[in-house]
């Protein structure tokens, strides 16, 4: 067998597709694939369950692009169901924002070649100003139920599946935001999540419920769990899931951890929630996008992806409260689905890239189909090591440390990574972007600074009112801890981040003296501009992270790197998409100009077709190569030779 050269991680990064939304449909597996080599186009693929060696059928060939832009970040762009006539698949197309549908027959046989489309794709909604997403199929009434964002609010809407160019009809006007509609197995109840500004969904959210009347309208809407902004003990809700007998399961963090609880019968007001599976671990994620799933019913048992200390595991949750581990080798799990004694998830670990994990629950058999071929031999992969250190206010703080190929020493250059969000987490799955650095002799520390998810609500709330303080102190402390351990040179320390991580990067360069060079992708540099210019979903996000706007204007100015650019004396490289609506290009231009006026070496690279987050493979590779070349030049390191 030919040896894979470790330096091919650079080329492979730009070709590695991203997998999303796997669904088990009878004997078939359906999933989405975002392809960097097609400028980030997302398509739907279908194959037989348990036959990874068989080529999948592409349901939505180019120019179809499955993408919704609701709440700017989208998610939940597709829905599928097996009906009497075959497979029904709906999607939001990025070209027009409309809801489309198509059906396929021939799924009853075992041969994928027998699956054929029943006519062309149909555009169900007319082009308009409303943004659609996060939908499910209501087979009982042959309609799509989802969320429409329009006119500064969300509505639950429905669209008939047998008419063209419709205007979505409102089922329920949300007070502000809505998401995650879930239809009961009998088709007669609907549960969903709502939240209101200034809270983000992971701060305070409510679980709504209503019966579905004979004519398809909703009955009286009630609140089953959760809270609204200003509650004495705010709680967050994630992913309502119906069980076959009409019980309702949802993740809720009233205990300080996103744990699952069960309601026997939402129709009966005398019934209360049962918290059967308490644990100091998380069974949810921050709801940045629609379509996320950490809980599923396999036909016999409840399954949950559970995160403890930054690692994900798959667990069985029994009706009597017992919790048991499902034996499988992956510790980075997402988008769980299950049916008929089988489960699927997007899975990776420190040596294996993202792929489809298929599990047969009774036998314990599993298979994993990577999104792309492996490019690194196991001995060339840097394994993530849990790295705990004393962060802001002396609190125990987590990071993942990746040693460089050949081992670290006091001469090793160090890259500190500050993840975006900031309500997010540094995960442990194989990242070719990180391996790019370690195979070139860099150590990497990926910091789960205070405010990160996966460590409980108290850890997440460390950043409340402290963004630009706690995250900065934690990233600087992580670098110092690595240096003190003898694994990095104190004058060869770089930091990089995107979006909120870009803000932390700039703030670290402003307010600490640990770093000698920085790189920012679509970075927040002016908190005042972000508070006044950003899109609706994040319009009040900073109220919790910094302070009430505009009442706390001075605090925003004190923490904005743009207003303290004179304190940055080290070189910075910027990367900016010109279609970005979250961090508008003008913000990056102003920051770069301020640094140049102070004589700081600056480089700016812009990308005409990119927005907030880079999708194109050529852009992803360019960012990596330009960043490393910039760092090596300004740290006085020799250029890397292949």
C-alpha positions, -999 to 999 in steps of 0.1 A, spaced: 0 0 0 13 34 -9 22 56 21 1 88 24 23 119 28 13 139 59 17 172 40 -14 163 19 -35 175 47 -35 210 31 -49 198 -2 -74 174 15 -88 202 37 -102 220 6 -118 188 -7 -133 174 24 -171 176 23 -192 183 54 -219 158 63 -252 169 77 -287 157 87 -285 119 84 -319 102 84 -329 65 86 -359 59 63 -370 23 64 -340 4 48 -325 35 35 -301 62 47 -305 98 36 -280 126 43 -268 159 31 -233 167 18 -218 202 16 -191 202 -11 -163 228 -9 -151 219 -44 -186 230 -57 -183 264 -39 -200 250 -9 -231 236 -27 -251 212 -5 -269 181 -20 -289 152 -7 -277 116 -11 -295 82 -6 -283 46 -3 -293 14 13 -287 11 51 -255 -8 59 -241 -7 24 -214 19 25 -195 5 -4 -224 11 -27 -224 44 -45 -253 67 -33 -280 82 -54 -278 120 -56 -314 132 -52 -306 169 -58 -280 173 -85 -266 207 -95 -278 234 -97 -298 224 -67 -283 239 -35 -299 229 -2 -295 260 19 -318 282 40 -308 315 54 -333 318 82 -318 336 113 -288 341 90 -272 308 100 -299 286 86 -300 249 92 -330 225 88 -330 230 50 -346 196 42 -373 172 54 -381 137 43 -408 110 48 -416 76 35 -452 77 24 -474 52 6 -463 64 -28 -426 63 -19 -400 88 -7 -410 125 -3 -382 149 0 -385 187 5 -358 213 6 -351 250 7 -331 260 -24 -304 286 -19 -310 300 -54 -344 314 -46 -352 307 -9 -383 287 -20 -396 254 -7 -392 226 -33 -404 190 -33 -398 158 -53 -409 121 -49 -392 88 -57 -406 53 -61 -389 19 -61 -377 19 -25 -394 -13 -16 -368 -34 -35 -333 -39 -25 -317 -25 -56 -308 13 -56 -310 12 -94 -348 7 -90 -352 41 -73 -366 66 -98 -380 101 -96 -417 105 -100 -416 136 -122 -396 168 -119 -390 188 -88 -419 211 -78 -416 246 -64 -441 247 -36 -437 284 -25 -434 315 -46 -404 337 -43 -409 363 -16 -393 381 14 -399 354 39 -371 331 49 -381 295 54 -365 266 73 -365 241 101 -395 222 87 -411 188 91 -435 168 70 -471 164 83 -481 132 65 -516 131 79 -524 164 62 -499 162 34 -482 194 42 -449 209 54 -448 227 88 -419 250 95 -407 284 104 -409 316 83 -389 347 93 -405 378 79 -410 414 90 -388 411 122 -406 380 136 -410 343 132 -443 324 124 -450 287 124 -464 282 89 -477 254 67 -474 247 30 -495 221 11 -474 195 -7 -496 193 -38 -498 229 -50 -473 252 -67 -460 287 -59 -480 291 -27 -478 317 0 -471 300 33 -501 301 57 -496 311 93 -503 284 119 -490 303 149 -474 338 152 -445 335 176 -439 362 202 -404 365 187 -384 335 176 -395 299 170 -380 266 160 -379 228 162 -415 219 154 -422 183 162 -454 164 153 -467 136 176 -469 101 162 -507 103 159 -504 136 140 -527 154 164 -502 174 186 -474 198 179 -446 209 201 -420 235 194 -395 259 210 -399 297 213 -376 324 227 -376 362 230 -350 389 229 -329 398 247 -324 361 255 -306 337 231 -322 303 229 -295 288 252 -302 315 278 -340 312 281 -365 293 259 -400 279 263 -415 246 251 -448 254 235 -475 228 227 -509 227 210 -533 201 197 -540 201 160 -576 204 151 -595 184 125 -591 213 100 -554 215 106 -554 246 127 -538 247 161 -558 247 193 -550 267 224 -512 271 227 -498 262 261 -463 263 277 -450 230 290 -415 239 302 -387 265 300 -388 302 308 -389 336 293 -363 365 297 -363 379 332 -372 347 350 -357 343 384 -342 310 372 -339 310 334 -339 277 317 -332 266 281 -350 240 261 -336 219 232 -351 194 207 -386 182 217 -389 145 207 -421 125 207 -421 88 217 -444 63 199 -469 62 229 -473 100 230 -448 108 257 -427 139 251 -390 141 258 -369 174 258 -335 186 271 -337 213 298 -310 229 319 -328 238 351 -303 216 370 -274 234 356 -269 208 329 -289 201 297 -305 169 308 -335 150 294 -369 150 310 -401 131 301 -437 141 301 -462 112 301 -491 131 284 -490 168 274 -528 168 270 -533 161 308 -525 191 329 -523 169 360 -492 152 347 -457 167 354 -422 163 341 -401 134 352 -363 139 354 -352 103 351 -317 106 339 -298 133 360 -261 136 351 -234 162 352 -232 161 314 -249 178 285 -275 162 262 -279 194 240 -260 220 220 -265 257 216 -292 263 190 -273 284 164 -290 266 136 -321 245 130 -319 207 125 -296 197 153 -303 164 171 -288 148 201 -317 125 210 -335 97 191 -359 68 196 -348 36 179 -382 18 181 -374 2 215 -352 26 235 -342 62 239 -307 71 227 -288 103 235 -255 118 226 -240 130 259 -211 154 264 -189 153 295 -155 172 298 -156 179 261 -161 143 249 -193 129 234 -206 94 241 -237 76 229 -259 63 258 -291 43 262 -316 58 286 -341 33 300 -376 40 311 -366 30 347 -339 57 348 -309 34 340 -282 48 318 -258 26 299 -230 33 274 -232 22 238 -198 8 229 -183 25 199 -150 43 193 -161 78 184 -161 107 209 -173 136 187 -210 130 178 -237 151 163 -270 148 144 -283 116 159 -312 97 143 -326 62 149 -353 38 139 -361 1 139 -332 -9 162 -306 11 142 -289 45 148 -269 69 127 -248 99 136 -221 122 122 -191 109 141 -153 114 143 -125 110 168 -89 121 171 -77 98 143 -107 94 121 -124 122 102 -161 130 101 -182 103 87 -215 84 89 -216 61 119 -242 33 115 -250 11 145 -271 -20 149 -282 -16 185 -290 -52 194 -258 -68 181 -235 -38 187 -222 -40 152 -212 -7 137 -196 8 105 -181 42 98 -180 58 64 -157 88 63 -167 118 43 -134 115 24 -104 92 22 -79 94 50 -48 114 41 -27 109 72 -11 77 84 -21 71 121 15 78 132 13 113 116 -19 123 134 -15 146 164 -39 133 191 -59 158 211 -49 158 248 -72 172 275 -54 202 289 -68 218 321 -52 250 334 -60 279 358 -79 305 338 -96 338 346 -103 343 383 -83 311 390 -110 288 377 -103 254 362 -105 258 324 -103 233 296 -85 231 263 -74 205 238 -36 205 232 -21 190 200 16 183 201 36 189 169 50 161 148 82 150 163 73 163 197 74 197 214 103 215 231 111 250 244 117 261 208 83 250 194 61 277 179 26 276 194 -8 284 178 -37 293 201 -71 288 186 -101 308 199 -133 292 187 -162 312 174 -196 316 189 -186 325 215 -213 302 227 -198 270 212 -170 246 219 -137 233 207 -143 197 197 -120 167 197 -127 152 163 -100 150 136 -95 184 121 -73 187 90 -70 224 97 -53 216 130 -32 188 115 -20 213 89 -2 231 117 10 201 137 26 184 106 45 216 101 60 216 136 35 238 155 19 229 188 -18 239 189 -39 247 219 -77 249 211 -92 267 241 -126 260 256 -126 294 274 -152 304 299 -185 307 281 -180 275 261 -206 248 259 -203 212 269 -193 219 305 -226 229 321 -246 262 324 -223 277 351 -193 273 328 -213 288 300 -223 318 321 -187 327 330 -189 349 300 -221 368 310 -211 404 310 -174 394 306 -169 389 268 -136 404 260 -123 398 295 -127 361 306 -121 347 271 -90 369 267 -76 359 300 -83 322 294 -66 322 260 -35 340 274 -34 317 304 -36 286 281 -6 299 262 13 306 293 5 272 307 19 255 276 50 276 277 55 269 314 52 232 307 82 235 283 63 228 251 65 263 234 88 292 229 76 324 246 84 345 216 68 322 190 32 324 200 4 331 175 -33 333 179 -61 329 154 -99 329 153 -130 336 132 -160 357 140 -164 359 178 -130 340 179 -116 368 158 -128 393 184 -111 374 211 -79 372 190 -79 410 185 -87 416 222 -58 393 231 -35 413 210 -48 445 225 -49 437 262 -22 410 268 15 408 259 15 370 253 12 369 215 35 380 187 12 377 157 -25 371 149 -49 360 122 -86 369 120 -113 356 98 -144 379 95 -135 392 130 -157 414 152 -136 444 160 -162 470 170 -188 459 195 -208 491 191 -210 485 154 -220 449 159 -247 458 184 -262 484 160 -257 467 126 -259 429 130 -288 407 119 -320 400 139 -309 367 155 -279 383 172 -294 417 177 -295 414 215 -268 387 220 -244 413 233 -268 424 261 -258 392 279 -222 390 269 -213 427 274 -242 447 288 -274 465 279 -271 484 247 -269 514 244 -270 520 282 -237 504 287 -220 521 257 -188 529 276 -183 492 283 -187 484 246 -161 510 237 -137 499 264 -136 463 250 -137 470 213 -102 464 197 -110 491 171 -110 518 198 -77 505 212 -59 498 180 -29 518 193 -23 490 218 -17 464 191 20 464 181 22 430 164 14 420 128 -22 409 119 -36 392 88 -73 396 81 -97 374 59 -131 388 50 -160 377 28 -176 406 10 -211 391 13 -208 389 51 -240 403 69 -229 394 104 -195 412 104 -198 436 75 -166 442 54 -164 478 65 -157 467 101 -126 448 90 -115 477 67 -117 501 96 -96 478 119 -70 472 93 -67 510 85 -63 518 122 -35 494 125 -17 506 94 -19 542 107 0 530 137 27 514 116 16 478 123 22 453 95 -12 443 81 -24 421 53 -61 419 42 -75 392 19 -111 396 7 -133 370 -11 -161 384 -33 -185 354 -31 -180 344 6 -201 354 36 -198 347 73 -179 314 71 -159 303 41 -174 275 20 -152 274 -12 -123 249 -11 -99 273 -28 -107 299 -2 -102 275 27 -68 265 14 -57 301 7 -66 311 42 -44 283 57 -14 289 34 -15 327 38 -18 325 75 11 302 80 33 322 56 24 354 74 32 338 108 65 323 97 76 356 82 68 377 112 81 352 138 114 348 119 108 311 112 122 294 81 96 288 54 81 254 55 96 229 30 75 199 18 
